[in-house]
Amino acid sequence: MKPIGKMESVVIALVFLTISGFSYAQDTSDIDNSPTADPPNEILELETIVVTGSATDDEKQEIESRKLRVHNLVDFAEILSDELVEVSMIRKGGYGNEVSVRGFGQENFKVLLDGGILEGACGSRKDPHLSHINMLTVKKLKVQQGPFDVTKLGALGGYVDVITKKPEPGFNGEILGKVGSYGFYSGGATTSGGSDNIQGLLGYNYSESDQYEDGSGNPLWKVREGLPASYNQEGRDAKSFQKNDIWGKLQFTPSDSHTILLEHTYGKAEDILTPRVAFDTEEEITNLSKASWEMRNLGDLSKKLTLSFYRNEVDHYPFQDLRNVAVPKNNKVESVITGSAIQNVTQTDFATLTYGIDVYHRDWWGDVYNSLTGVKLNDNLIPAVQSMDIGGYVQMDKDFDKWAVGLGLRYDRFEQEADEELVFTSAVTNENRKVDDLLGGHFSVNYFLNDSAMLFGGLGRSYRTPTSSERYIQGNATFFGNPNLEPTANTELDLGFKFERGRWMFQAKGFYSDLKDYIYQENNLAGYRSYTNIDAHIYGGDIKAGVDLIFGFSLDGGLAYQRGRKDSFPDNNNDKDLGQIAPLKSRLALNYKNEQPLGQKDTGLFGTVEWVHSDTAKDIDTEAGEQELAAWDIMNLRVGYQFKWCTLNVGMDNVFDQTYKVANSYEWDVIGGTGANPAIVNEPGRFIYASLGFNW
């Protein structure tokens, strides 16, 4: 039962200064006198992915909206993994998957929604952060690699910031329908309009899918055959997921200097199958709210001042009615995040300064019930954990001659405490409330050899604090959290080179991350399972290249590799390999784009033939339950045609119907409370899909 919580309060003040970590065209490009204009270095198109490269490489890799739409668009994790060679996916089911970037996944890689922190409610991560965002709401994705942005809280290995669409004057909108193999379909619409002073936006989308089959013809339910909590007949016949989303925004622009934006998104998902663990999700309710006020050109001390407040609530209801279990259970879990920020940008003759303060508060609780009788079985599974962070940052950016230099500092004070009894943890420790003081920052530099080539590098340090689950989960007498966990610190060095001239592009990056107090699972010598701190390091890099050929054809590709090693060890684990590190991955694509067959810029045929390869996953933590995964190769085909306001896309993923797994998923099933190693879910077999969109 949730106790009477503390009042969620947000304290806002203004103090510090910062600099954009690894981007030469710094965030000062966001400064614009018009109320709704986008930064001049960003494409003014729907659903653009912007990748802010590690170090100060000025890499803003932009993917046009129509290229993104050629994907099957089931969820963001699949799209990011397809488009970025340094991104790997952890498959959990037909919907709601996670990404790992350069070996950093889960809480080690942050997900933001318009700059605010977004987290799921499930302790075993059946509802990863990106699963709560509908594709039609999105304008672009920004991916920051490495600890090189002090304006964001807890970005240990980087973050992805999902930037949503804003209302616009006039009358515009989109209708998008999608169909695919295994009973997948989705339909939705969004429209925006208004005067110069008041604009509104409204959208709705519905999507669902049956269970997909892997390349061998096995449906999702077969993942659990021979394992505890296998699927009953109802589960075998169930859909993979169903989801409804509705959203609205209201924007006021009383003058060229002021913009006030109010927004809310409501989502309801049902019957989400998660065969990798012992529970599925009966229902999940998402409410995402935000209010922001942007003020521009207020004087010499403020080029842009932004105030924001957000509240993200997720109500999550796992259940076992679709499983073969003696006593089916269901859980009620709630996560409420309240946050606020104030940020100011000042341009001086010496440098551009960005400084601000942000506040984050999370209330997380959950109980376990007998599905047959309604009797509460565990009143303290998630013991009403309160987490509070107050952070201040300062960032400076200076360009001179052939150099671009950045410097950033950030300080956080993080407090965390459980408001209910730690029934199982109390047997080994009396610790509860923890206070962490964290100081991080970075130094980055670009050196431009000429107009076509540049060197970049940087050194940064960032932190991520233990999750409420890692410190306080109360599964059973042999599985519980560790309140004594320390925050993880990442000290990272990035170096790279980029060349771009005419038809040619080449880029190479490398990194080394020293991880102190890295949070890891442990089979304790005392006979229980929990989490502990170890020291470790991750190193690796990626190479990307591209060339424009002839007659509208182009070729691009890349490869990425990372390796993780332990420097100290958890109990009962002497494997030096760090878990959750993807093997070498490579990608090669032949693209075609003919935009003007009729002399019209917005008309033409485009397509891609893509080969993706992964090496054998053999540098794995076998003592943590990871399995060696075979190497795999797949081919994907995508083609589309745009005629002014209408776009048709068709595609085929896994053309040769291969059976393969993309990544280990070693973390325990904390909600199941068993500590068992989760099953690894195969990827879909041949997946054929099409989408038809109308824009006005």
C-alpha positions as CSV (number, residue, x, y, z in Angstrom):
1,M,0.0,0.0,0.0
2,K,1.3,3.4,-0.9
3,P,1.9,5.6,2.2
4,I,1.0,9.2,2.4
5,G,3.9,10.6,0.4
6,K,5.9,13.7,0.9
7,M,4.7,16.8,-0.9
8,E,6.4,17.0,-4.3
9,S,7.9,20.4,-4.4
10,V,10.1,22.0,-7.0
11,V,12.6,24.7,-6.1
12,I,14.0,26.8,-8.9
13,A,17.0,29.1,-8.9
14,L,19.5,30.4,-11.4
15,V,23.3,30.3,-11.0
16,F,25.8,28.4,-13.2
17,L,27.4,28.3,-16.7
18,T,28.0,25.6,-19.4
19,I,29.2,24.6,-22.8
20,S,27.9,22.1,-25.3
21,G,30.0,19.1,-25.0
22,F,30.7,17.6,-28.3
23,S,29.2,19.9,-30.9
24,Y,31.1,22.7,-32.7
25,A,27.9,24.4,-33.8
26,Q,27.0,24.7,-30.1
27,D,23.5,25.1,-28.8
28,T,23.7,28.8,-29.5
29,S,22.2,27.8,-32.8
30,D,18.9,27.4,-30.9
31,I,18.8,31.1,-30.3
32,D,16.2,32.6,-32.7
33,N,14.1,35.7,-32.5
34,S,11.0,34.0,-34.0
35,P,8.7,32.2,-31.6
36,T,8.5,28.8,-33.4
37,A,11.6,28.7,-35.7
38,D,14.0,25.8,-35.5
39,P,17.7,26.0,-35.1
40,P,19.2,26.9,-38.5
41,N,21.4,23.8,-38.4
42,E,18.5,21.4,-38.2
43,I,16.2,20.2,-41.0
44,L,12.7,21.6,-40.7
45,E,11.2,18.2,-41.4
46,L,9.1,15.8,-39.5
47,E,10.8,13.1,-37.6
48,T,14.5,13.9,-38.2
49,I,17.1,12.0,-36.2
50,V,20.0,14.2,-35.2
51,V,23.1,12.4,-33.8
52,T,25.3,14.7,-31.8
53,G,28.6,12.9,-32.1
54,S,30.9,12.1,-29.3
55,A,33.6,14.6,-28.7
56,T,33.3,18.0,-30.4
57,D,33.1,16.5,-33.9
58,D,30.2,18.7,-35.1
59,E,28.5,15.5,-36.3
60,K,24.8,16.2,-36.6
61,Q,23.9,13.2,-38.7
62,E,20.5,14.1,-40.1
63,I,18.1,11.5,-41.4
64,E,15.2,12.8,-43.5
65,S,11.7,12.1,-42.4
66,R,10.8,10.0,-45.4
67,K,13.9,7.8,-44.9
68,L,12.8,7.2,-41.3
69,R,9.3,6.4,-42.5
70,V,10.5,3.6,-44.7
71,H,11.2,1.5,-41.6
72,N,8.5,-0.8,-40.2
73,L,8.1,1.7,-37.3
74,V,7.0,-0.7,-34.6
75,D,9.2,1.1,-32.0
76,F,12.1,3.5,-31.6
77,A,14.6,0.9,-30.4
78,E,14.4,-0.9,-33.8
79,I,14.8,2.3,-35.7
80,L,17.8,3.5,-33.8
81,S,19.4,0.1,-34.1
82,D,18.8,0.0,-37.8
83,E,20.1,3.5,-38.5
84,L,23.1,3.8,-36.2
85,V,25.8,1.1,-36.4
86,E,27.0,1.9,-32.8
87,V,23.5,1.2,-31.4
88,S,22.4,-2.3,-30.4
89,M,19.0,-3.5,-29.3
90,I,17.8,-5.7,-26.5
91,R,14.7,-7.6,-27.7
92,K,12.0,-8.1,-25.0
93,G,9.0,-8.9,-27.2
94,G,7.0,-7.6,-30.1
95,Y,7.0,-4.1,-28.6
96,G,8.9,-2.1,-26.0
97,N,12.5,-2.9,-26.6
98,E,15.7,-1.2,-25.3
99,V,18.8,0.2,-26.9
100,S,22.5,0.1,-25.9
101,V,24.9,2.7,-27.3
102,R,28.6,1.8,-27.3
103,G,28.0,-0.7,-24.4
104,F,25.9,1.7,-22.3
105,G,22.3,0.6,-21.9
106,Q,19.3,0.7,-19.5
107,E,19.9,3.4,-16.9
108,N,23.5,3.9,-18.2
109,F,22.0,5.6,-21.2
110,K,19.3,8.2,-20.5
111,V,16.1,8.8,-22.3
112,L,14.7,12.4,-22.3
113,L,11.4,13.8,-23.6
114,D,11.8,17.4,-24.8
115,G,14.7,17.6,-22.2
116,G,12.7,16.2,-19.3
117,I,13.5,12.8,-17.8
118,L,11.3,9.9,-18.8
119,E,11.3,6.5,-17.1
120,G,9.1,3.5,-17.1
121,A,7.5,2.0,-14.0
122,C,8.4,-1.7,-14.2
123,G,11.2,-2.9,-12.0
124,S,12.2,-5.5,-14.6
125,R,12.0,-2.9,-17.4
126,K,9.1,-4.4,-19.3
127,D,8.2,-0.9,-20.2
128,P,11.4,0.8,-21.3
129,H,11.4,4.5,-21.6
130,L,11.1,4.8,-25.4
131,S,8.0,2.6,-25.4
132,H,5.9,5.4,-23.9
133,I,6.4,7.7,-26.9
134,N,4.3,7.6,-30.1
135,M,6.0,8.1,-33.4
136,L,3.5,10.6,-34.7
137,T,4.4,13.0,-31.9
138,V,8.1,13.1,-32.8
139,K,9.9,15.8,-34.8
140,K,13.5,14.5,-34.3
141,L,15.7,12.4,-32.1
142,K,19.0,13.7,-30.7
143,V,21.5,11.2,-29.6
144,Q,24.5,12.4,-27.5
145,Q,27.3,9.9,-27.0
146,G,29.6,10.1,-24.0
147,P,29.6,12.3,-20.8
148,F,29.8,15.6,-22.7
149,D,26.6,17.5,-22.0
150,V,26.4,18.9,-18.4
151,T,22.9,20.3,-19.0
152,K,21.4,16.7,-18.7
153,L,21.1,14.8,-15.4
154,G,22.6,11.3,-15.1
155,A,23.8,10.9,-18.7
156,L,26.6,8.3,-17.9
157,G,27.2,7.1,-21.4
158,G,25.0,9.7,-23.2
159,Y,21.3,10.1,-23.9
160,V,18.6,10.2,-26.5
161,D,16.4,13.3,-26.4
162,V,13.0,12.9,-28.2
163,I,12.0,16.3,-29.5
164,T,8.3,16.4,-30.3
165,K,6.4,18.6,-32.7
166,K,5.1,22.0,-31.7
167,P,1.9,23.7,-32.9
168,E,2.3,26.0,-36.0
169,P,0.2,28.8,-37.4
170,G,-2.1,28.1,-40.4
171,F,-3.6,24.7,-40.9
172,N,-1.4,21.6,-41.4
173,G,-1.4,17.9,-40.5
174,E,-0.7,14.3,-41.3
175,I,-2.6,11.0,-41.7
176,L,-0.5,7.9,-41.6
177,G,-1.6,4.3,-42.0
178,K,0.8,1.2,-41.7
179,V,0.3,-2.5,-42.2
180,G,2.8,-5.4,-41.8
181,S,3.3,-9.0,-41.3
182,Y,2.0,-10.9,-38.3
183,G,-1.1,-8.8,-38.1
184,F,0.6,-5.5,-37.5
185,Y,-1.3,-2.4,-38.3
186,S,-1.4,1.2,-37.1
187,G,-3.4,4.3,-38.0
188,G,-3.3,7.8,-36.7
189,A,-3.5,11.5,-37.5
190,T,-2.2,14.7,-36.2
191,T,-3.3,18.3,-37.0
192,S,-2.0,21.7,-36.1
193,G,-3.1,25.2,-36.7
194,G,-4.0,28.6,-35.4
195,S,-3.1,32.3,-35.6
196,D,0.2,34.0,-35.1
197,N,-0.6,34.4,-31.4
198,I,-2.4,31.1,-30.5
199,Q,-1.7,27.7,-32.0
200,G,-3.0,24.3,-31.2
201,L,-2.1,20.7,-32.0
202,L,-4.1,17.5,-31.6
203,G,-3.3,13.9,-32.5
204,Y,-4.4,10.3,-32.1
205,N,-2.9,6.9,-33.0
206,Y,-3.9,3.2,-32.5
207,S,-1.6,0.2,-33.2
208,E,-1.6,-3.5,-32.5
209,S,0.0,-6.7,-33.6
210,D,-0.3,-10.4,-33.3
211,Q,2.7,-12.5,-32.2
212,Y,5.4,-12.5,-34.7
213,E,7.3,-15.7,-35.8
214,D,11.1,-16.0,-36.0
215,G,12.9,-17.3,-39.0
216,S,12.1,-20.9,-38.0
217,G,8.4,-20.2,-37.7
218,N,8.2,-20.2,-33.9
219,P,5.8,-17.6,-32.4
220,L,6.7,-15.5,-29.4
221,W,5.0,-17.8,-26.9
222,K,7.4,-20.6,-27.7
223,V,10.3,-18.6,-26.1
224,R,9.1,-19.9,-22.8
225,E,8.5,-23.5,-23.7
226,G,10.2,-25.7,-21.1
227,L,10.7,-22.7,-18.7
228,P,8.7,-21.6,-15.7
229,A,5.7,-19.5,-16.4
230,S,5.2,-20.9,-19.9
231,Y,2.1,-19.6,-21.9
232,N,-1.3,-21.2,-21.5
233,Q,-3.7,-21.5,-24.4
234,E,-5.1,-18.0,-23.9
235,G,-1.5,-16.7,-24.0
236,R,-0.7,-18.6,-27.1
237,D,-3.7,-17.0,-28.9
238,A,-3.1,-13.5,-27.5
239,K,-2.0,-10.5,-29.5
240,S,1.5,-9.2,-29.0
241,F,0.3,-5.7,-27.9
242,Q,-2.5,-3.1,-28.4
243,K,-1.9,0.6,-27.8
244,N,-3.9,3.9,-28.0
245,D,-2.3,7.3,-27.8
246,I,-3.9,10.8,-27.8
247,W,-2.0,14.1,-27.4
248,G,-2.6,17.8,-27.5
249,K,-0.7,21.0,-27.2
250,L,-1.6,24.7,-26.8
251,Q,0.9,27.4,-27.6
252,F,0.7,31.1,-26.9
253,T,3.1,33.6,-28.7
254,P,2.0,37.0,-27.5
255,S,5.1,38.6,-29.0
256,D,8.2,37.7,-30.9
257,S,10.1,37.4,-27.6
258,H,7.8,35.1,-25.7
259,T,6.4,31.5,-26.3
260,I,4.3,29.6,-23.7
261,L,3.6,26.0,-24.4
262,L,1.2,23.6,-22.6
263,E,1.1,20.0,-23.5
264,H,-0.3,16.6,-22.4
265,T,-0.1,13.0,-23.8
266,Y,-2.3,10.1,-22.7
267,G,-1.4,6.5,-23.6
268,K,-3.1,3.2,-22.8
269,A,-1.4,-0.1,-23.8
270,E,-2.9,-3.5,-23.2
271,D,-1.8,-7.1,-23.2
272,I,1.8,-6.5,-24.0
273,L,3.6,-9.9,-24.1
274,T,7.0,-10.1,-22.6
275,P,8.2,-13.7,-23.0
276,R,11.7,-13.0,-21.7
277,V,10.4,-12.8,-18.1
278,A,7.6,-14.4,-16.0
279,F,5.0,-11.6,-16.3
280,D,3.2,-9.8,-19.2
281,T,1.5,-6.5,-18.9
282,E,-2.2,-6.4,-18.6
283,E,-2.5,-2.6,-18.8
284,E,-0.3,0.4,-18.8
285,I,-1.4,4.0,-18.5
286,T,0.9,6.9,-19.4
287,N,0.3,10.6,-18.6
288,L,3.0,13.0,-19.8
289,S,2.5,16.7,-19.0
290,K,4.7,19.7,-19.5
291,A,4.5,23.5,-19.4
292,S,7.3,25.8,-20.6
293,W,8.0,29.5,-21.1
294,E,10.7,30.7,-23.5
295,M,11.8,34.3,-23.4
296,R,14.2,35.7,-26.1
297,N,16.4,38.8,-26.3
298,L,15.7,40.1,-22.8
299,G,18.9,42.1,-22.8
300,D,22.7,41.7,-22.7
301,L,22.5,39.1,-20.0
302,S,19.9,36.9,-21.6
303,K,19.7,35.8,-25.2
304,K,17.3,33.0,-24.3
305,L,15.7,32.2,-20.9
306,T,13.7,29.0,-20.5
307,L,11.5,27.9,-17.7
308,S,9.9,24.4,-17.7
309,F,7.9,22.1,-15.5
310,Y,6.9,18.5,-16.3
311,R,5.1,15.6,-14.7
312,N,5.5,12.1,-16.2
313,E,3.3,9.4,-14.6
314,V,3.3,5.7,-15.6
315,D,0.8,3.2,-14.0
316,H,2.0,-0.3,-14.8
317,Y,0.0,-3.5,-14.2
318,P,1.9,-6.8,-14.8
319,F,0.0,-10.0,-14.6
320,Q,0.3,-13.8,-15.1
321,D,-3.2,-14.7,-16.4
322,L,-1.7,-15.9,-19.7
323,R,0.9,-18.2,-18.0
324,N,0.9,-21.7,-16.6
325,V,1.5,-21.0,-12.9
326,A,0.0,-22.5,-9.8
327,V,-0.8,-19.1,-8.2
328,P,-1.1,-16.4,-10.8
329,K,0.0,-13.0,-9.5
330,N,-0.6,-9.4,-10.6
331,N,1.2,-6.3,-9.6
332,K,0.3,-2.6,-9.3
333,V,3.2,-0.3,-9.9
334,E,3.3,3.5,-10.2
335,S,6.0,5.9,-11.1
336,V,5.5,9.7,-10.9
337,I,8.3,12.0,-12.0
338,T,8.1,15.7,-11.3
339,G,10.7,18.0,-12.7
340,S,11.5,21.6,-13.3
341,A,14.3,23.6,-14.8
342,I,15.5,27.1,-15.5
343,Q,18.1,27.8,-18.1
344,N,19.7,31.0,-19.5
345,V,21.9,31.6,-22.5
346,T,24.2,34.6,-22.5
347,Q,26.3,35.7,-25.5
348,T,29.4,37.7,-24.7
349,D,32.3,38.9,-26.8
350,F,34.4,36.2,-25.1
351,A,32.2,33.2,-25.3
352,T,28.7,31.8,-25.2
353,L,27.5,30.8,-21.7
354,T,24.7,28.5,-20.8
355,Y,23.8,28.0,-17.1
356,G,20.9,26.7,-15.1
357,I,19.4,24.6,-12.4
358,D,17.2,21.6,-12.7
359,V,15.2,19.6,-10.1
360,Y,13.9,16.0,-10.3
361,H,11.7,14.1,-8.0
362,R,10.4,10.5,-8.4
363,D,7.9,8.6,-6.3
364,W,7.9,4.9,-7.1
365,W,5.9,2.1,-5.4
366,G,4.4,-1.3,-6.1
367,D,2.6,-4.2,-4.5
368,V,1.9,-7.9,-5.5
369,Y,-1.5,-9.6,-5.4
370,N,-2.9,-13.1,-5.8
371,S,-4.9,-12.8,-9.1
372,L,-7.4,-15.4,-8.0
373,T,-8.3,-14.1,-4.5
374,G,-7.1,-10.5,-4.7
375,V,-5.1,-11.0,-1.5
376,K,-2.0,-8.9,-1.2
377,L,1.1,-11.2,-1.3
378,N,3.9,-8.6,-1.0
379,D,3.2,-5.2,0.4
380,N,6.7,-4.0,0.0
381,L,7.9,-5.1,-3.4
382,I,8.7,-1.5,-4.3
383,P,8.7,0.2,-0.9
384,A,7.5,3.8,-1.9
385,V,11.0,5.0,-2.9
386,Q,11.4,8.8,-3.0
387,S,14.3,10.1,-5.1
388,M,15.2,13.8,-5.3
389,D,18.0,15.5,-7.3
390,I,18.9,19.2,-7.4
391,G,21.6,20.0,-10.0
392,G,23.3,23.1,-11.2
393,Y,25.5,23.5,-14.3
394,V,27.7,26.0,-16.2
395,Q,28.8,25.6,-19.7
396,M,31.0,27.8,-22.0
397,D,31.7,27.6,-25.7
398,K,34.5,29.5,-27.4
399,D,35.5,29.6,-31.1
400,F,38.7,31.2,-32.4
401,D,40.8,30.7,-35.5
402,K,40.8,27.0,-36.3
403,W,39.7,26.0,-32.7
404,A,36.4,25.3,-31.0
405,V,36.8,24.8,-27.2
406,G,34.2,23.7,-24.7
407,L,34.2,23.5,-20.9
408,G,31.4,22.4,-18.7
409,L,30.8,21.8,-14.9
410,R,27.9,20.2,-13.1
411,Y,27.1,19.5,-9.5
412,D,24.2,17.3,-8.2
413,R,22.9,16.5,-4.7
414,F,20.9,13.3,-4.9
415,E,18.8,11.9,-2.0
416,Q,17.0,8.6,-2.0
417,E,14.9,6.9,0.7
418,A,12.3,4.2,1.0
419,D,9.2,5.2,3.0
420,E,8.1,1.6,3.7
421,E,9.9,-1.2,5.6
422,L,12.7,-3.0,3.9
423,V,11.4,-6.4,4.9
424,F,14.1,-8.5,3.4
425,T,17.1,-6.1,3.1
426,S,16.9,-5.3,6.8
427,A,18.3,-8.8,7.5
428,V,21.7,-7.7,6.1
429,T,21.7,-3.9,6.5
430,N,20.0,-1.2,8.4
431,E,20.8,1.4,5.7
432,N,18.0,3.3,4.1
433,R,18.4,7.0,3.3
434,K,21.3,7.8,1.0
435,V,22.7,11.2,0.1
436,D,25.2,11.6,-2.8
437,D,27.1,14.7,-3.8
438,L,28.4,14.5,-7.4
439,L,30.7,16.8,-9.3
440,G,31.4,16.2,-13.0
441,G,32.2,18.1,-16.1
442,H,34.1,17.9,-19.4
443,F,36.7,19.6,-21.6
444,S,36.4,19.3,-25.4
445,V,38.1,20.7,-28.4
446,N,37.8,20.7,-32.2
447,Y,40.7,21.6,-34.5
448,F,39.9,22.3,-38.1
449,L,42.7,21.2,-40.4
450,N,41.0,22.8,-43.4
451,D,37.5,23.3,-44.7
452,S,37.1,19.5,-45.2
453,A,38.9,17.9,-42.3
454,M,38.9,18.2,-38.5
455,L,40.2,16.5,-35.4
456,F,38.2,16.3,-32.2
457,G,38.6,15.1,-28.7
458,G,37.5,15.5,-25.2
459,L,37.7,14.3,-21.6
460,G,34.6,14.1,-19.5
461,R,33.2,12.8,-16.2
462,S,29.6,12.0,-15.4
463,Y,27.5,10.0,-13.0
464,R,24.4,7.9,-12.8
465,T,22.8,7.2,-9.4
466,P,21.4,3.8,-8.4
467,T,17.9,3.1,-9.5
468,S,15.1,2.7,-6.9
469,S,15.0,-1.0,-7.9
470,E,18.8,-1.5,-7.5
471,R,18.7,0.0,-4.0
472,Y,15.3,-1.0,-2.6
473,I,13.5,-3.8,-4.5
474,Q,12.1,-6.4,-2.1
475,G,11.5,-9.5,-4.2
476,N,11.9,-12.2,-1.5
477,A,14.2,-13.4,1.2
478,T,16.9,-14.3,-1.3
479,F,16.5,-11.4,-3.7
480,F,16.5,-7.7,-2.8
481,G,18.2,-4.4,-3.4
482,N,21.3,-3.0,-1.9
483,P,20.8,0.4,-0.2
484,N,24.6,0.8,0.2
485,L,25.2,1.1,-3.6
486,E,27.4,4.0,-4.7
487,P,26.7,6.1,-7.8
488,T,28.7,5.0,-10.9
489,A,31.3,7.5,-12.3
490,N,32.3,7.4,-15.9
491,T,35.6,9.1,-16.8
492,E,35.8,9.0,-20.6
493,L,38.3,10.0,-23.3
494,D,37.1,10.4,-26.9
495,L,39.2,11.1,-29.9
496,G,38.3,11.2,-33.6
497,F,38.8,12.5,-37.2
498,K,36.3,13.6,-39.8
499,F,36.7,14.3,-43.5
500,E,33.9,15.6,-45.8
501,R,34.4,16.9,-49.3
502,G,32.2,16.8,-52.3
503,R,30.9,13.2,-52.8
504,W,33.0,11.7,-50.0
505,M,32.6,11.4,-46.2
506,F,34.8,9.5,-43.7
507,Q,34.7,9.5,-39.9
508,A,36.6,7.5,-37.3
509,K,36.0,7.8,-33.5
510,G,37.4,6.0,-30.5
511,F,36.7,6.1,-26.8
512,Y,37.9,4.7,-23.5
513,S,35.6,4.8,-20.4
514,D,36.9,4.2,-16.9
515,L,33.9,3.1,-14.7
516,K,34.3,3.4,-11.0
517,D,31.6,1.8,-8.8
518,Y,29.8,0.3,-11.8
519,I,26.5,-1.2,-10.7
520,Y,26.4,-4.9,-11.3
521,Q,24.3,-7.9,-10.3
522,E,25.7,-10.3,-7.7
523,N,25.2,-13.8,-6.3
524,N,26.3,-12.9,-2.8
525,L,28.4,-15.3,-0.7
526,A,25.8,-15.0,2.0
527,G,23.3,-16.8,-0.2
528,Y,21.2,-14.0,-1.6
529,R,21.1,-12.1,-4.9
530,S,21.4,-8.3,-5.1
531,Y,23.5,-5.6,-6.7
532,T,27.0,-4.4,-5.9
533,N,29.7,-1.9,-7.1
534,I,32.7,-3.0,-9.2
535,D,35.3,-1.2,-11.2
536,A,35.4,-1.8,-14.9
537,H,36.2,-0.2,-18.3
538,I,34.7,-0.1,-21.8
539,Y,36.6,0.8,-24.9
540,G,35.9,0.8,-28.6
541,G,35.0,3.0,-31.6
542,D,33.3,3.2,-34.9
543,I,34.1,4.0,-38.5
544,K,31.6,5.5,-41.0
545,A,32.0,6.3,-44.6
546,G,29.9,7.4,-47.6
547,V,30.1,8.3,-51.2
548,D,27.6,9.7,-53.7
549,L,27.8,7.6,-56.9
550,I,26.0,8.4,-60.2
551,F,22.4,8.6,-61.3
552,G,21.0,9.2,-57.8
553,F,22.8,6.3,-56.2
554,S,24.9,6.5,-53.0
555,L,26.8,4.1,-50.8
556,D,27.2,4.4,-47.0
557,G,28.3,2.0,-44.3
558,G,30.1,1.6,-41.0
559,L,31.2,-0.7,-38.3
560,A,31.3,-0.4,-34.5
561,Y,33.1,-2.4,-31.9
562,Q,33.3,-2.2,-28.1
563,R,34.7,-4.4,-25.3
564,G,34.0,-4.3,-21.6
565,R,36.2,-5.7,-18.9
566,K,36.0,-6.0,-15.1
567,D,38.7,-4.6,-13.0
568,S,37.1,-5.9,-9.8
569,F,34.6,-8.6,-9.3
570,P,31.2,-9.4,-7.7
571,D,30.9,-12.4,-5.4
572,N,30.8,-15.7,-7.2
573,N,31.9,-14.2,-10.5
574,N,35.5,-14.3,-11.8
575,D,34.7,-13.7,-15.5
576,K,36.6,-10.7,-16.7
577,D,34.1,-9.9,-19.5
578,L,31.6,-7.2,-18.7
579,G,28.0,-8.1,-19.4
580,Q,25.6,-6.4,-21.9
581,I,28.4,-5.5,-24.4
582,A,27.3,-6.1,-28.0
583,P,29.9,-7.7,-30.4
584,L,31.2,-6.0,-33.6
585,K,28.4,-4.8,-35.9
586,S,28.7,-3.6,-39.4
587,R,26.3,-2.1,-42.0
588,L,26.5,-1.4,-45.7
589,A,23.7,0.3,-47.7
590,L,23.1,1.2,-51.3
591,N,20.7,4.1,-51.6
592,Y,18.8,5.6,-54.4
593,K,17.0,9.0,-54.5
594,N,15.5,10.7,-57.5
595,E,13.6,13.7,-56.3
596,Q,12.8,15.5,-59.5
597,P,11.7,13.2,-62.3
598,L,9.0,15.7,-63.1
599,G,11.0,18.8,-62.2
600,Q,9.4,19.0,-58.8
601,K,11.5,18.9,-55.7
602,D,8.9,17.1,-53.6
603,T,8.3,14.3,-56.1
604,G,10.4,11.2,-56.6
605,L,11.4,7.6,-56.0
606,F,13.8,6.6,-53.2
607,G,15.0,3.3,-51.7
608,T,17.7,1.3,-49.8
609,V,19.2,-2.1,-50.0
610,E,20.9,-2.8,-46.7
611,W,23.2,-5.5,-45.3
612,V,23.7,-5.8,-41.6
613,H,26.2,-8.1,-39.9
614,S,27.0,-9.0,-36.3
615,D,30.0,-11.0,-35.1
616,T,29.6,-13.9,-32.7
617,A,28.9,-12.7,-29.2
618,K,31.6,-14.6,-27.4
619,D,33.2,-12.0,-25.1
620,I,30.4,-12.5,-22.6
621,D,29.9,-12.8,-18.8
622,T,28.9,-16.5,-18.6
623,E,29.0,-16.4,-14.8
624,A,26.2,-13.8,-14.9
625,G,24.1,-16.0,-17.2
626,E,25.0,-14.6,-20.6
627,Q,25.0,-17.0,-23.5
628,E,27.2,-17.1,-26.6
629,L,25.2,-15.9,-29.6
630,A,25.9,-16.9,-33.2
631,A,27.0,-14.4,-35.8
632,W,24.3,-13.3,-38.2
633,D,23.8,-11.5,-41.5
634,I,20.5,-10.1,-42.7
635,M,19.4,-8.1,-45.7
636,N,16.6,-5.4,-45.6
637,L,14.9,-3.7,-48.6
638,R,13.1,-0.4,-48.4
639,V,11.5,1.7,-51.2
640,G,9.2,4.7,-51.4
641,Y,7.6,7.2,-53.7
642,Q,6.6,10.7,-52.8
643,F,4.3,12.8,-54.8
644,K,3.8,16.2,-53.2
645,W,1.5,15.6,-50.2
646,C,1.3,11.8,-50.5
647,T,4.0,9.3,-49.7
648,L,4.0,5.5,-50.1
649,N,6.6,3.3,-48.4
650,V,7.1,-0.5,-48.7
651,G,9.8,-2.7,-47.2
652,M,11.0,-6.1,-46.3
653,D,13.2,-6.8,-43.3
654,N,15.1,-10.0,-42.9
655,V,14.6,-10.8,-46.6
656,F,16.1,-14.4,-46.3
657,D,14.0,-15.2,-43.2
658,Q,17.0,-15.8,-40.9
659,T,16.7,-17.0,-37.3
660,Y,18.9,-14.9,-35.1
661,K,19.3,-13.1,-31.7
662,V,20.7,-9.6,-31.6
663,A,21.8,-9.3,-27.9
664,N,22.0,-10.9,-24.5
665,S,19.7,-9.6,-21.9
666,Y,21.3,-10.7,-18.6
667,E,19.5,-8.6,-16.0
668,W,17.3,-10.5,-13.6
669,D,13.6,-10.7,-13.5
670,V,13.2,-8.5,-10.5
671,I,9.4,-8.3,-10.5
672,G,9.2,-12.1,-10.8
673,G,11.5,-12.1,-7.8
674,T,13.3,-15.3,-8.8
675,G,16.6,-13.9,-9.9
676,A,16.5,-16.3,-12.9
677,N,18.3,-15.5,-16.1
678,P,15.8,-14.1,-18.6
679,A,15.2,-15.9,-21.9
680,I,16.7,-14.5,-25.0
681,V,14.1,-13.6,-27.6
682,N,14.7,-14.3,-31.3
683,E,14.2,-11.5,-33.9
684,P,11.2,-11.6,-36.3
685,G,11.4,-13.6,-39.4
686,R,10.7,-12.0,-42.8
687,F,8.7,-8.9,-42.1
688,I,6.9,-7.2,-45.0
689,Y,5.3,-3.8,-44.4
690,A,3.8,-0.8,-46.1
691,S,2.8,2.7,-45.1
692,L,0.7,5.4,-46.7
693,G,0.9,9.0,-45.5
694,F,-0.9,12.2,-46.4
695,N,0.5,15.6,-45.4
696,W,-1.0,19.0,-45.7
